[in-house]
């Protein structure tokens, strides 16, 4: 019987390993198969909202650090799976 194709055995999965984490928290990690996604609700709360009659340039309303803070890789459990599994071979890719 072949090994299950779960996140724990996928080369794109990055397990959370911080020393202060509980064991249950170490069973989750980031799926790095694709680029991080921008979470629109977080981004919209961080943007400068112009008042009536005020003009704000786009580069002033959204700073690069704000976009970074509003983006994230999908968080998955080690037993999760998807259709894009790729066996773990050596070190995971650096993104």
ChimeraX attribute file (.defattr): number of C-alpha atoms within 10 A of each C-alpha:
attribute: neighborCount
match mode: 1-to-1
recipient: residues
	/A:1	3
	/A:2	4
	/A:3	7
	/A:4	10
	/A:5	17
	/A:6	17
	/A:7	27
	/A:8	22
	/A:9	18
	/A:10	21
	/A:11	19
	/A:12	23
	/A:13	26
	/A:14	21
	/A:15	19
	/A:16	14
	/A:17	14
	/A:18	9
	/A:19	7
	/A:20	8
	/A:21	10
	/A:22	10
	/A:23	9
	/A:24	8
	/A:25	14
	/A:26	16
	/A:27	16
	/A:28	21
	/A:29	20
	/A:30	19
	/A:31	21
	/A:32	19
	/A:33	17
	/A:34	10
	/A:35	12
	/A:36	16
	/A:37	12
	/A:38	15
	/A:39	13
	/A:40	12
	/A:41	9
	/A:42	14
	/A:43	16
	/A:44	14
	/A:45	11
	/A:46	16
	/A:47	15
	/A:48	13
	/A:49	12
	/A:50	11
	/A:51	8
	/A:52	6
	/A:53	6
	/A:54	7
	/A:55	9
	/A:56	13
	/A:57	8
	/A:58	10
	/A:59	8
	/A:60	10
	/A:61	13
	/A:62	16
	/A:63	13
	/A:64	10
	/A:65	8
	/A:66	16
	/A:67	18
	/A:68	13
	/A:69	13
	/A:70	19
	/A:71	16
	/A:72	16
	/A:73	16
	/A:74	15
	/A:75	15
	/A:76	18
	/A:77	19
	/A:78	19
	/A:79	13
	/A:80	11
	/A:81	16
	/A:82	10
	/A:83	6
	/A:84	10
	/A:85	16
	/A:86	16
	/A:87	15
	/A:88	14
	/A:89	10
	/A:90	7
	/A:91	8
	/A:92	13
	/A:93	12
	/A:94	7
	/A:95	9
